[in-house]
Amino acid sequence: INKEGRAAGVLENYAEGEKYAEHSLRRFVRNRNPEIMPAINSFFTNPSK
């Protein structure tokens, strides 16, 4: 990525964009709820369990 392209927010090529979009961390969190501590959240939202 060159400096002008980075400022414009445009990736130089398709492969670079795919590498970013399909990063292993992104794939891991793609279908998860956006919670930092799910166990604590569920404890306070469902105290009867």
C-alpha positions as CSV (number, residue, x, y, z in Angstrom):
1,I,0.0,0.0,0.0
2,N,1.4,3.3,-1.0
3,K,1.0,6.5,1.0
4,E,-1.6,8.1,-1.3
5,G,-3.7,4.9,-1.5
6,R,-3.6,4.5,2.3
7,A,-4.8,8.1,2.7
8,A,-7.7,7.5,0.3
9,G,-8.5,4.2,2.0
10,V,-8.1,2.2,-1.2
11,L,-6.2,-1.1,-1.4
12,E,-3.8,-1.5,-4.3
13,N,-5.0,-5.0,-5.3
14,Y,-7.7,-7.5,-4.7
15,A,-5.4,-10.1,-3.1
16,E,-4.4,-7.6,-0.4
17,G,-8.1,-6.9,0.3
18,E,-8.9,-10.6,0.6
19,K,-5.9,-11.1,2.9
20,Y,-7.3,-8.4,5.2
21,A,-11.0,-9.6,5.0
22,E,-10.1,-13.3,5.5
23,H,-7.6,-12.8,8.3
24,S,-7.7,-15.7,10.8
25,L,-8.8,-13.5,13.7
26,R,-11.6,-12.0,11.6
27,R,-12.8,-15.4,10.6
28,F,-12.8,-16.5,14.3
29,V,-14.9,-13.6,15.6
30,R,-17.1,-13.2,12.5
31,N,-20.1,-15.2,14.0
32,R,-19.6,-14.4,17.7
33,N,-21.5,-12.0,19.9
34,P,-19.5,-8.8,20.6
35,E,-18.9,-9.6,24.3
36,I,-15.7,-9.2,26.3
37,M,-16.6,-11.5,29.1
38,P,-19.6,-13.7,28.1
39,A,-19.7,-15.7,31.3
40,I,-20.0,-12.5,33.5
41,N,-22.6,-11.0,31.1
42,S,-24.7,-14.2,31.2
43,F,-24.4,-14.4,35.0
44,F,-25.9,-10.9,35.5
45,T,-28.5,-11.2,32.8
46,N,-29.7,-14.7,33.8
47,P,-29.1,-14.9,37.6
48,S,-31.5,-17.8,38.1
49,K,-29.2,-20.3,36.3
